[in-house]
Amino acid sequence: MVKTEVKYLMDTTRDIVVAKLSQSAPNYSDKDTGEAIAGMYEAIYNKLNDIYKAGISGSSNE
């Protein structure tokens, strides 16, 4: 994956996380909240990456 693709996935992940947090932002920030947000970011990024890779490998078979 090239740098621009990684940046696109990271930016998209950020946008999703920000949208999610704007709907249910925590009342306070602490270590646990930060870890929960980081975990959410990682899970979303990994899922988007899986979808992206599946799309790339699927498009070469068309």
PQR file of N, CA, C, O and H, with PARSE charges and radii, in Angstrom:
ATOM      1  N   MET A   1       0.855  -1.170   0.000 -0.4000 1.5000
ATOM      2  CA  MET A   1       0.000   0.000   0.000 -0.0000 2.0000
ATOM      3  C   MET A   1       0.903   1.235   0.000  0.5500 1.7000
ATOM      4  O   MET A   1       1.861   1.327   0.767 -0.5500 1.4000
ATOM      5  N   VAL A   2       0.576   2.164  -0.865 -0.4000 1.5000
ATOM      6  CA  VAL A   2       1.383   3.374  -0.955 -0.0000 2.0000
ATOM      7  C   VAL A   2       0.958   4.387   0.102  0.5500 1.7000
ATOM      8  O   VAL A   2      -0.115   4.282   0.697 -0.5500 1.4000
ATOM      9  H   VAL A   2      -0.203   2.090  -1.488  0.4000 1.0000
ATOM     10  N   LYS A   3       1.822   5.361   0.314 -0.4000 1.5000
ATOM     11  CA  LYS A   3       1.625   6.367   1.363 -0.0000 2.0000
ATOM     12  C   LYS A   3       0.284   7.101   1.230  0.5500 1.7000
ATOM     13  O   LYS A   3      -0.377   7.364   2.235 -0.5500 1.4000
ATOM     14  H   LYS A   3       2.693   5.446  -0.170  0.4000 1.0000
ATOM     15  N   THR A   4      -0.116   7.429   0.011 -0.4000 1.5000
ATOM     16  CA  THR A   4      -1.373   8.159  -0.175 -0.0000 2.0000
ATOM     17  C   THR A   4      -2.583   7.305   0.210  0.5500 1.7000
ATOM     18  O   THR A   4      -3.580   7.823   0.715 -0.5500 1.4000
ATOM     19  H   THR A   4       0.421   7.215  -0.805  0.4000 1.0000
ATOM     20  N   GLU A   5      -2.490   6.006  -0.029 -0.4000 1.5000
ATOM     21  CA  GLU A   5      -3.591   5.120   0.352 -0.0000 2.0000
ATOM     22  C   GLU A   5      -3.701   5.013   1.868  0.5500 1.7000
ATOM     23  O   GLU A   5      -4.806   5.005   2.413 -0.5500 1.4000
ATOM     24  H   GLU A   5      -1.680   5.586  -0.439  0.4000 1.0000
ATOM     25  N   VAL A   6      -2.572   4.932   2.546 -0.4000 1.5000
ATOM     26  CA  VAL A   6      -2.559   4.884   4.011 -0.0000 2.0000
ATOM     27  C   VAL A   6      -3.136   6.176   4.565  0.5500 1.7000
ATOM     28  O   VAL A   6      -3.946   6.148   5.492 -0.5500 1.4000
ATOM     29  H   VAL A   6      -1.675   4.939   2.103  0.4000 1.0000
ATOM     30  N   LYS A   7      -2.722   7.317   4.001 -0.4000 1.5000
ATOM     31  CA  LYS A   7      -3.240   8.608   4.463 -0.0000 2.0000
ATOM     32  C   LYS A   7      -4.752   8.684   4.252  0.5500 1.7000
ATOM     33  O   LYS A   7      -5.476   9.167   5.123 -0.5500 1.4000
ATOM     34  H   LYS A   7      -2.063   7.340   3.248  0.4000 1.0000
ATOM     35  N   TYR A   8      -5.225   8.218   3.116 -0.4000 1.5000
ATOM     36  CA  TYR A   8      -6.664   8.220   2.849 -0.0000 2.0000
ATOM     37  C   TYR A   8      -7.410   7.380   3.891  0.5500 1.7000
ATOM     38  O   TYR A   8      -8.430   7.818   4.422 -0.5500 1.4000
ATOM     39  H   TYR A   8      -4.638   7.826   2.408  0.4000 1.0000
ATOM     40  N   LEU A   9      -6.908   6.186   4.183 -0.4000 1.5000
ATOM     41  CA  LEU A   9      -7.550   5.333   5.180 -0.0000 2.0000
ATOM     42  C   LEU A   9      -7.519   5.974   6.564  0.5500 1.7000
ATOM     43  O   LEU A   9      -8.502   5.915   7.301 -0.5500 1.4000
ATOM     44  H   LEU A   9      -6.079   5.831   3.751  0.4000 1.0000
ATOM     45  N   MET A  10      -6.391   6.585   6.914 -0.4000 1.5000
ATOM     46  CA  MET A  10      -6.290   7.237   8.227 -0.0000 2.0000
ATOM     47  C   MET A  10      -7.233   8.432   8.324  0.5500 1.7000
ATOM     48  O   MET A  10      -7.873   8.638   9.355 -0.5500 1.4000
ATOM     49  H   MET A  10      -5.592   6.633   6.315  0.4000 1.0000
ATOM     50  N   ASP A  11      -7.320   9.217   7.255 -0.4000 1.5000
ATOM     51  CA  ASP A  11      -8.223  10.374   7.255 -0.0000 2.0000
ATOM     52  C   ASP A  11      -9.685   9.935   7.340  0.5500 1.7000
ATOM     53  O   ASP A  11     -10.477  10.540   8.062 -0.5500 1.4000
ATOM     54  H   ASP A  11      -6.800   9.050   6.418  0.4000 1.0000
ATOM     55  N   THR A  12     -10.036   8.891   6.608 -0.4000 1.5000
ATOM     56  CA  THR A  12     -11.396   8.375   6.644 -0.0000 2.0000
ATOM     57  C   THR A  12     -11.727   7.840   8.028  0.5500 1.7000
ATOM     58  O   THR A  12     -12.816   8.077   8.550 -0.5500 1.4000
ATOM     59  H   THR A  12      -9.392   8.399   6.022  0.4000 1.0000
ATOM     60  N   THR A  13     -10.783   7.119   8.618 -0.4000 1.5000
ATOM     61  CA  THR A  13     -10.969   6.598   9.974 -0.0000 2.0000
ATOM     62  C   THR A  13     -11.173   7.749  10.957  0.5500 1.7000
ATOM     63  O   THR A  13     -12.068   7.699  11.801 -0.5500 1.4000
ATOM     64  H   THR A  13      -9.898   6.927   8.194  0.4000 1.0000
ATOM     65  N   ARG A  14     -10.353   8.768  10.848 -0.4000 1.5000
ATOM     66  CA  ARG A  14     -10.483   9.942  11.725 -0.0000 2.0000
ATOM     67  C   ARG A  14     -11.859  10.564  11.600  0.5500 1.7000
ATOM     68  O   ARG A  14     -12.481  10.910  12.605 -0.5500 1.4000
ATOM     69  H   ARG A  14      -9.626   8.808  10.162  0.4000 1.0000
ATOM     70  N   ASP A  15     -12.338  10.710  10.373 -0.4000 1.5000
ATOM     71  CA  ASP A  15     -13.652  11.317  10.152 -0.0000 2.0000
ATOM     72  C   ASP A  15     -14.764  10.490  10.798  0.5500 1.7000
ATOM     73  O   ASP A  15     -15.695  11.046  11.380 -0.5500 1.4000
ATOM     74  H   ASP A  15     -11.832  10.429   9.557  0.4000 1.0000
ATOM     75  N   ILE A  16     -14.668   9.170  10.696 -0.4000 1.5000
ATOM     76  CA  ILE A  16     -15.670   8.296  11.305 -0.0000 2.0000
ATOM     77  C   ILE A  16     -15.626   8.408  12.825  0.5500 1.7000
ATOM     78  O   ILE A  16     -16.668   8.504  13.472 -0.5500 1.4000
ATOM     79  H   ILE A  16     -13.912   8.718  10.223  0.4000 1.0000
ATOM     80  N   VAL A  17     -14.417   8.395  13.397 -0.4000 1.5000
ATOM     81  CA  VAL A  17     -14.269   8.485  14.853 -0.0000 2.0000
ATOM     82  C   VAL A  17     -14.794   9.828  15.365  0.5500 1.7000
ATOM     83  O   VAL A  17     -15.500   9.878  16.372 -0.5500 1.4000
ATOM     84  H   VAL A  17     -13.571   8.317  12.871  0.4000 1.0000
ATOM     85  N   VAL A  18     -14.451  10.904  14.675 -0.4000 1.5000
ATOM     86  CA  VAL A  18     -14.932  12.224  15.087 -0.0000 2.0000
ATOM     87  C   VAL A  18     -16.456  12.284  15.019  0.5500 1.7000
ATOM     88  O   VAL A  18     -17.099  12.828  15.917 -0.5500 1.4000
ATOM     89  H   VAL A  18     -13.878  10.863  13.857  0.4000 1.0000
ATOM     90  N   ALA A  19     -17.035  11.727  13.953 -0.4000 1.5000
ATOM     91  CA  ALA A  19     -18.492  11.716  13.838 -0.0000 2.0000
ATOM     92  C   ALA A  19     -19.118  10.906  14.974  0.5500 1.7000
ATOM     93  O   ALA A  19     -20.122  11.318  15.555 -0.5500 1.4000
ATOM     94  H   ALA A  19     -16.513  11.285  13.223  0.4000 1.0000
ATOM     95  N   LYS A  20     -18.532   9.772  15.284 -0.4000 1.5000
ATOM     96  CA  LYS A  20     -19.044   8.936  16.373 -0.0000 2.0000
ATOM     97  C   LYS A  20     -18.938   9.674  17.711  0.5500 1.7000
ATOM     98  O   LYS A  20     -19.889   9.679  18.492 -0.5500 1.4000
ATOM     99  H   LYS A  20     -17.716   9.438  14.812  0.4000 1.0000
ATOM    100  N   LEU A  21     -17.801  10.289  17.973 -0.4000 1.5000
ATOM    101  CA  LEU A  21     -17.606  10.984  19.241 -0.0000 2.0000
ATOM    102  C   LEU A  21     -18.510  12.210  19.364  0.5500 1.7000
ATOM    103  O   LEU A  21     -18.914  12.572  20.469 -0.5500 1.4000
ATOM    104  H   LEU A  21     -17.029  10.285  17.338  0.4000 1.0000
ATOM    105  N   SER A  22     -18.828  12.846  18.246 -0.4000 1.5000
ATOM    106  CA  SER A  22     -19.700  14.019  18.324 -0.0000 2.0000
ATOM    107  C   SER A  22     -21.114  13.609  18.723  0.5500 1.7000
ATOM    108  O   SER A  22     -21.878  14.432  19.228 -0.5500 1.4000
ATOM    109  H   SER A  22     -18.500  12.551  17.348  0.4000 1.0000
ATOM    110  N   GLN A  23     -21.466  12.352  18.501 -0.4000 1.5000
ATOM    111  CA  GLN A  23     -22.775  11.839  18.895 -0.0000 2.0000
ATOM    112  C   GLN A  23     -22.800  11.365  20.344  0.5500 1.7000
ATOM    113  O   GLN A  23     -23.849  11.371  20.988 -0.5500 1.4000
ATOM    114  H   GLN A  23     -20.845  11.684  18.091  0.4000 1.0000
ATOM    115  N   SER A  24     -21.633  10.954  20.856 -0.4000 1.5000
ATOM    116  CA  SER A  24     -21.600  10.388  22.209 -0.0000 2.0000
ATOM    117  C   SER A  24     -20.284  10.712  22.910  0.5500 1.7000
ATOM    118  O   SER A  24     -19.639   9.832  23.481 -0.5500 1.4000
ATOM    119  H   SER A  24     -20.781  10.949  20.333  0.4000 1.0000
ATOM    120  N   ALA A  25     -19.900  11.968  22.861 -0.4000 1.5000
ATOM    121  CA  ALA A  25     -18.627  12.371  23.456 -0.0000 2.0000
ATOM    122  C   ALA A  25     -18.607  12.087  24.958  0.5500 1.7000
ATOM    123  O   ALA A  25     -19.593  12.331  25.654 -0.5500 1.4000
ATOM    124  H   ALA A  25     -20.424  12.683  22.398  0.4000 1.0000
ATOM    125  N   PRO A  26     -17.485  11.571  25.451 -0.5600 1.5000
ATOM    126  CA  PRO A  26     -17.383  11.336  26.897  0.2800 2.0000
ATOM    127  C   PRO A  26     -17.411  12.657  27.661  0.5500 1.7000
ATOM    128  O   PRO A  26     -16.987  13.694  27.150 -0.5500 1.4000
ATOM    129  N   ASN A  27     -17.915  12.603  28.883 -0.4000 1.5000
ATOM    130  CA  ASN A  27     -18.014  13.803  29.711 -0.0000 2.0000
ATOM    131  C   ASN A  27     -16.657  14.271  30.218  0.5500 1.7000
ATOM    132  O   ASN A  27     -16.485  15.446  30.545 -0.5500 1.4000
ATOM    133  H   ASN A  27     -18.259  11.761  29.298  0.4000 1.0000
ATOM    134  N   TYR A  28     -15.707  13.369  30.283 -0.4000 1.5000
ATOM    135  CA  TYR A  28     -14.376  13.717  30.778 -0.0000 2.0000
ATOM    136  C   TYR A  28     -13.357  12.865  30.047  0.5500 1.7000
ATOM    137  O   TYR A  28     -13.691  11.834  29.463 -0.5500 1.4000
ATOM    138  H   TYR A  28     -15.847  12.415  30.017  0.4000 1.0000
ATOM    139  N   SER A  29     -12.121  13.306  30.089 -0.4000 1.5000
ATOM    140  CA  SER A  29     -11.042  12.562  29.448 -0.0000 2.0000
ATOM    141  C   SER A  29     -10.078  12.073  30.506  0.5500 1.7000
ATOM    142  O   SER A  29      -9.672  12.817  31.398 -0.5500 1.4000
ATOM    143  H   SER A  29     -11.850  14.144  30.564  0.4000 1.0000
ATOM    144  N   ASP A  30      -9.726  10.829  30.391 -0.4000 1.5000
ATOM    145  CA  ASP A  30      -8.706  10.249  31.244 -0.0000 2.0000
ATOM    146  C   ASP A  30      -8.032   9.120  30.468  0.5500 1.7000
ATOM    147  O   ASP A  30      -8.310   8.924  29.285 -0.5500 1.4000
ATOM    148  H   ASP A  30     -10.056  10.224  29.666  0.4000 1.0000
ATOM    149  N   LYS A  31      -7.166   8.395  31.120 -0.4000 1.5000
ATOM    150  CA  LYS A  31      -6.416   7.335  30.454 -0.0000 2.0000
ATOM    151  C   LYS A  31      -7.348   6.286  29.851  0.5500 1.7000
ATOM    152  O   LYS A  31      -7.150   5.867  28.710 -0.5500 1.4000
ATOM    153  H   LYS A  31      -6.940   8.555  32.081  0.4000 1.0000
ATOM    154  N   ASP A  32      -8.349   5.864  30.598 -0.4000 1.5000
ATOM    155  CA  ASP A  32      -9.274   4.844  30.119 -0.0000 2.0000
ATOM    156  C   ASP A  32     -10.069   5.319  28.905  0.5500 1.7000
ATOM    157  O   ASP A  32     -10.275   4.561  27.957 -0.5500 1.4000
ATOM    158  H   ASP A  32      -8.509   6.205  31.525  0.4000 1.0000
ATOM    159  N   THR A  33     -10.511   6.566  28.938 -0.4000 1.5000
ATOM    160  CA  THR A  33     -11.255   7.124  27.810 -0.0000 2.0000
ATOM    161  C   THR A  33     -10.361   7.204  26.579  0.5500 1.7000
ATOM    162  O   THR A  33     -10.786   6.859  25.476 -0.5500 1.4000
ATOM    163  H   THR A  33     -10.344   7.181  29.708  0.4000 1.0000
ATOM    164  N   GLY A  34      -9.134   7.655  26.763 -0.4000 1.5000
ATOM    165  CA  GLY A  34      -8.180   7.723  25.657 -0.0000 2.0000
ATOM    166  C   GLY A  34      -7.907   6.356  25.058  0.5500 1.7000
ATOM    167  O   GLY A  34      -7.832   6.209  23.838 -0.5500 1.4000
ATOM    168  H   GLY A  34      -8.789   7.936  27.659  0.4000 1.0000
ATOM    169  N   GLU A  35      -7.758   5.354  25.917 -0.4000 1.5000
ATOM    170  CA  GLU A  35      -7.519   3.992  25.430 -0.0000 2.0000
ATOM    171  C   GLU A  35      -8.738   3.462  24.683  0.5500 1.7000
ATOM    172  O   GLU A  35      -8.594   2.759  23.682 -0.5500 1.4000
ATOM    173  H   GLU A  35      -7.819   5.473  26.908  0.4000 1.0000
ATOM    174  N   ALA A  36      -9.930   3.790  25.157 -0.4000 1.5000
ATOM    175  CA  ALA A  36     -11.152   3.348  24.484 -0.0000 2.0000
ATOM    176  C   ALA A  36     -11.266   3.992  23.101  0.5500 1.7000
ATOM    177  O   ALA A  36     -11.638   3.329  22.133 -0.5500 1.4000
ATOM    178  H   ALA A  36     -10.047   4.360  25.970  0.4000 1.0000
ATOM    179  N   ILE A  37     -10.948   5.273  23.014 -0.4000 1.5000
ATOM    180  CA  ILE A  37     -10.992   5.972  21.726 -0.0000 2.0000
ATOM    181  C   ILE A  37      -9.935   5.401  20.785  0.5500 1.7000
ATOM    182  O   ILE A  37     -10.205   5.196  19.601 -0.5500 1.4000
ATOM    183  H   ILE A  37     -10.645   5.811  23.800  0.4000 1.0000
ATOM    184  N   ALA A  38      -8.741   5.143  21.298 -0.4000 1.5000
ATOM    185  CA  ALA A  38      -7.680   4.550  20.476 -0.0000 2.0000
ATOM    186  C   ALA A  38      -8.090   3.166  19.980  0.5500 1.7000
ATOM    187  O   ALA A  38      -7.822   2.810  18.833 -0.5500 1.4000
ATOM    188  H   ALA A  38      -8.522   5.309  22.260  0.4000 1.0000
ATOM    189  N   GLY A  39      -8.731   2.398  20.835 -0.4000 1.5000
ATOM    190  CA  GLY A  39      -9.206   1.076  20.434 -0.0000 2.0000
ATOM    191  C   GLY A  39     -10.266   1.166  19.342  0.5500 1.7000
ATOM    192  O   GLY A  39     -10.274   0.365  18.407 -0.5500 1.4000
ATOM    193  H   GLY A  39      -8.948   2.688  21.767  0.4000 1.0000
ATOM    194  N   MET A  40     -11.161   2.147  19.467 -0.4000 1.5000
ATOM    195  CA  MET A  40     -12.187   2.349  18.457 -0.0000 2.0000
ATOM    196  C   MET A  40     -11.538   2.749  17.131  0.5500 1.7000
ATOM    197  O   MET A  40     -11.910   2.231  16.078 -0.5500 1.4000
ATOM    198  H   MET A  40     -11.154   2.797  20.227  0.4000 1.0000
ATOM    199  N   TYR A  41     -10.575   3.664  17.177 -0.4000 1.5000
ATOM    200  CA  TYR A  41      -9.869   4.101  15.972 -0.0000 2.0000
ATOM    201  C   TYR A  41      -9.197   2.903  15.299  0.5500 1.7000
ATOM    202  O   TYR A  41      -9.314   2.715  14.088 -0.5500 1.4000
ATOM    203  H   TYR A  41     -10.273   4.085  18.032  0.4000 1.0000
ATOM    204  N   GLU A  42      -8.496   2.102  16.089 -0.4000 1.5000
ATOM    205  CA  GLU A  42      -7.785   0.950  15.540 -0.0000 2.0000
ATOM    206  C   GLU A  42      -8.749  -0.055  14.901  0.5500 1.7000
ATOM    207  O   GLU A  42      -8.480  -0.571  13.817 -0.5500 1.4000
ATOM    208  H   GLU A  42      -8.401   2.254  17.073  0.4000 1.0000
ATOM    209  N   ALA A  43      -9.855  -0.327  15.563 -0.4000 1.5000
ATOM    210  CA  ALA A  43     -10.831  -1.275  15.027 -0.0000 2.0000
ATOM    211  C   ALA A  43     -11.429  -0.777  13.711  0.5500 1.7000
ATOM    212  O   ALA A  43     -11.594  -1.550  12.768 -0.5500 1.4000
ATOM    213  H   ALA A  43     -10.074   0.093  16.444  0.4000 1.0000
ATOM    214  N   ILE A  44     -11.752   0.507  13.652 -0.4000 1.5000
ATOM    215  CA  ILE A  44     -12.318   1.078  12.425 -0.0000 2.0000
ATOM    216  C   ILE A  44     -11.272   1.065  11.319  0.5500 1.7000
ATOM    217  O   ILE A  44     -11.579   0.692  10.187 -0.5500 1.4000
ATOM    218  H   ILE A  44     -11.618   1.136  14.418  0.4000 1.0000
ATOM    219  N   TYR A  45     -10.039   1.465  11.627 -0.4000 1.5000
ATOM    220  CA  TYR A  45      -8.970   1.463  10.622 -0.0000 2.0000
ATOM    221  C   TYR A  45      -8.747   0.052  10.081  0.5500 1.7000
ATOM    222  O   TYR A  45      -8.640  -0.140   8.869 -0.5500 1.4000
ATOM    223  H   TYR A  45      -9.789   1.768  12.546  0.4000 1.0000
ATOM    224  N   ASN A  46      -8.678  -0.927  10.971 -0.4000 1.5000
ATOM    225  CA  ASN A  46      -8.443  -2.304  10.527 -0.0000 2.0000
ATOM    226  C   ASN A  46      -9.570  -2.794   9.619  0.5500 1.7000
ATOM    227  O   ASN A  46      -9.314  -3.465   8.620 -0.5500 1.4000
ATOM    228  H   ASN A  46      -8.765  -0.771  11.955  0.4000 1.0000
ATOM    229  N   LYS A  47     -10.806  -2.463   9.959 -0.4000 1.5000
ATOM    230  CA  LYS A  47     -11.942  -2.883   9.132 -0.0000 2.0000
ATOM    231  C   LYS A  47     -11.903  -2.192   7.778  0.5500 1.7000
ATOM    232  O   LYS A  47     -12.109  -2.842   6.753 -0.5500 1.4000
ATOM    233  H   LYS A  47     -11.014  -1.917  10.771  0.4000 1.0000
ATOM    234  N   LEU A  48     -11.644  -0.893   7.752 -0.4000 1.5000
ATOM    235  CA  LEU A  48     -11.536  -0.186   6.472 -0.0000 2.0000
ATOM    236  C   LEU A  48     -10.402  -0.753   5.630  0.5500 1.7000
ATOM    237  O   LEU A  48     -10.538  -0.884   4.413 -0.5500 1.4000
ATOM    238  H   LEU A  48     -11.477  -0.366   8.585  0.4000 1.0000
ATOM    239  N   ASN A  49      -9.297  -1.086   6.261 -0.4000 1.5000
ATOM    240  CA  ASN A  49      -8.154  -1.663   5.558 -0.0000 2.0000
ATOM    241  C   ASN A  49      -8.537  -3.011   4.952  0.5500 1.7000
ATOM    242  O   ASN A  49      -8.182  -3.298   3.809 -0.5500 1.4000
ATOM    243  H   ASN A  49      -9.187  -0.979   7.249  0.4000 1.0000
ATOM    244  N   ASP A  50      -9.254  -3.837   5.704 -0.4000 1.5000
ATOM    245  CA  ASP A  50      -9.716  -5.132   5.181 -0.0000 2.0000
ATOM    246  C   ASP A  50     -10.640  -4.938   3.975  0.5500 1.7000
ATOM    247  O   ASP A  50     -10.519  -5.637   2.969 -0.5500 1.4000
ATOM    248  H   ASP A  50      -9.542  -3.604   6.633  0.4000 1.0000
ATOM    249  N   ILE A  51     -11.557  -3.987   4.090 -0.4000 1.5000
ATOM    250  CA  ILE A  51     -12.485  -3.709   2.988 -0.0000 2.0000
ATOM    251  C   ILE A  51     -11.716  -3.219   1.767  0.5500 1.7000
ATOM    252  O   ILE A  51     -11.993  -3.636   0.643 -0.5500 1.4000
ATOM    253  H   ILE A  51     -11.655  -3.419   4.907  0.4000 1.0000
ATOM    254  N   TYR A  52     -10.753  -2.334   1.992 -0.4000 1.5000
ATOM    255  CA  TYR A  52      -9.943  -1.791   0.904 -0.0000 2.0000
ATOM    256  C   TYR A  52      -9.168  -2.905   0.202  0.5500 1.7000
ATOM    257  O   TYR A  52      -9.160  -2.987  -1.026 -0.5500 1.4000
ATOM    258  H   TYR A  52     -10.528  -1.995   2.906  0.4000 1.0000
ATOM    259  N   LYS A  53      -8.517  -3.761   0.994 -0.4000 1.5000
ATOM    260  CA  LYS A  53      -7.739  -4.856   0.407 -0.0000 2.0000
ATOM    261  C   LYS A  53      -8.634  -5.813  -0.371  0.5500 1.7000
ATOM    262  O   LYS A  53      -8.249  -6.292  -1.438 -0.5500 1.4000
ATOM    263  H   LYS A  53      -8.524  -3.694   1.992  0.4000 1.0000
ATOM    264  N   ALA A  54      -9.818  -6.094   0.150 -0.4000 1.5000
ATOM    265  CA  ALA A  54     -10.755  -6.978  -0.555 -0.0000 2.0000
ATOM    266  C   ALA A  54     -11.191  -6.341  -1.873  0.5500 1.7000
ATOM    267  O   ALA A  54     -11.345  -7.032  -2.880 -0.5500 1.4000
ATOM    268  H   ALA A  54     -10.131  -5.705   1.017  0.4000 1.0000
ATOM    269  N   GLY A  55     -11.386  -5.033  -1.863 -0.4000 1.5000
ATOM    270  CA  GLY A  55     -11.765  -4.329  -3.088 -0.0000 2.0000
ATOM    271  C   GLY A  55     -10.655  -4.340  -4.119  0.5500 1.7000
ATOM    272  O   GLY A  55     -10.911  -4.489  -5.314 -0.5500 1.4000
ATOM    273  H   GLY A  55     -11.260  -4.472  -1.045  0.4000 1.0000
ATOM    274  N   ILE A  56      -9.422  -4.183  -3.660 -0.4000 1.5000
ATOM    275  CA  ILE A  56      -8.272  -4.196  -4.567 -0.0000 2.0000
ATOM    276  C   ILE A  56      -8.105  -5.572  -5.199  0.5500 1.7000
ATOM    277  O   ILE A  56      -7.934  -5.688  -6.412 -0.5500 1.4000
ATOM    278  H   ILE A  56      -9.214  -4.062  -2.690  0.4000 1.0000
ATOM    279  N   SER A  57      -8.155  -6.610  -4.375 -0.4000 1.5000
ATOM    280  CA  SER A  57      -7.958  -7.952  -4.918 -0.0000 2.0000
ATOM    281  C   SER A  57      -9.153  -8.374  -5.775  0.5500 1.7000
ATOM    282  O   SER A  57      -8.995  -9.125  -6.737 -0.5500 1.4000
ATOM    283  H   SER A  57      -8.294  -6.516  -3.389  0.4000 1.0000
ATOM    284  N   GLY A  58     -10.338  -7.894  -5.427 -0.4000 1.5000
ATOM    285  CA  GLY A  58     -11.524  -8.206  -6.215 -0.0000 2.0000
ATOM    286  C   GLY A  58     -11.550  -7.501  -7.552  0.5500 1.7000
ATOM    287  O   GLY A  58     -12.053  -8.047  -8.534 -0.5500 1.4000
ATOM    288  H   GLY A  58     -10.467  -7.284  -4.645  0.4000 1.0000
ATOM    289  N   SER A  59     -11.011  -6.287  -7.601 -0.4000 1.5000
ATOM    290  CA  SER A  59     -11.032  -5.522  -8.852 -0.0000 2.0000
ATOM    291  C   SER A  59     -10.074  -6.080  -9.887  0.5500 1.7000
ATOM    292  O   SER A  59     -10.282  -5.871 -11.082 -0.5500 1.4000
ATOM    293  H   SER A  59     -10.603  -5.843  -6.803  0.4000 1.0000
ATOM    294  N   SER A  60      -9.038  -6.780  -9.470 -0.4000 1.5000
ATOM    295  CA  SER A  60      -8.096  -7.353 -10.436 -0.0000 2.0000
ATOM    296  C   SER A  60      -8.660  -8.583 -11.107  0.5500 1.7000
ATOM    297  O   SER A  60      -8.134  -9.022 -12.129 -0.5500 1.4000
ATOM    298  H   SER A  60      -8.869  -6.950  -8.499  0.4000 1.0000
ATOM    299  N   ASN A  61      -9.732  -9.156 -10.547 -0.4000 1.5000
ATOM    300  CA  ASN A  61     -10.345 -10.348 -11.133 -0.0000 2.0000
ATOM    301  C   ASN A  61     -11.462 -10.014 -12.094  0.5500 1.7000
ATOM    302  O   ASN A  61     -12.035 -10.916 -12.704 -0.5500 1.4000
ATOM    303  H   ASN A  61     -10.159  -8.798  -9.717  0.4000 1.0000
ATOM    304  N   GLU A  62     -11.784  -8.756 -12.243 -0.4000 1.5000
ATOM    305  CA  GLU A  62     -12.901  -8.375 -13.122 -0.0000 2.0000
ATOM    306  C   GLU A  62     -12.452  -8.269 -14.548  0.5500 1.7000
ATOM    307  O   GLU A  62     -13.256  -7.959 -15.427 -0.5500 1.4000
ATOM    308  H   GLU A  62     -11.318  -8.023 -11.747  0.4000 1.0000
TER
END
